[in-house]
């Protein structure tokens, strides 16, 4: 087993070291799919632990000896994000286990982030203060992520957490950050990033206008471009799903 722990949380090191032995039987599961997320209480902290699925053979070799695992990437990217003032749950540790010289399982530990809703809860629905939230979402993305050269490659609905503050202000935080690049985000690339939220044309228009305004660009062109990017993204995903369905048959 190998692990990295945030120096600010060395007092939970014993929990981190024992995590592979206790994860399956302890904690409260809040999500279970390809990966599983559980909540643990430790030393007065509410810890969010994501257990990644066991990878296929090629990645068992790669993660063991050639490149970092998803858990390690999550930890490293979170540390980097926080260092530049971007919002993501505070990283505590990552743990990797090996079996017979091959990578086996990995865990990412962060402080559990309490939130009120996600972008998924408002896209496609009637929602209080919706347009204001979407404008602030565009602003958050521009100032906190893109201006800091952060490109979230899975910028989808469920990965954007939102907490309502006073005076119709909202706090945004991103999760599921193991797929990310730290690279310059020019206007077109930044605008295209919003195509992943799978929104309606009306919702995309609100985001596009605000993002264009922040960048000093033409709003009408931004709306046209983002709708086109959205269409291309949806077509790409639907093609992939059709191929998967065909092979399953």
Protein Blocks (a to p, Z undefined) as FASTA:
>chain_A
ZZdddfklmmmmmmmmmmmmmmmmgcjdfbdcfbccddddeehiacdddddddddfklmm
mmmmmmccfklmmmmmmmmmmmnopacdddfbdcdddeehiafbdcddddddddfbdfkl
mgopacehklmmmmmmmmmmmmmmmmnopacfblcfklpccdddehhiacdddehklbcc
dddddfklmmmmmmmnopafklmmmmmmmmmmmnopafklmmmmmmmmmmmmmmmmmmmm
mmmmmmmZZ
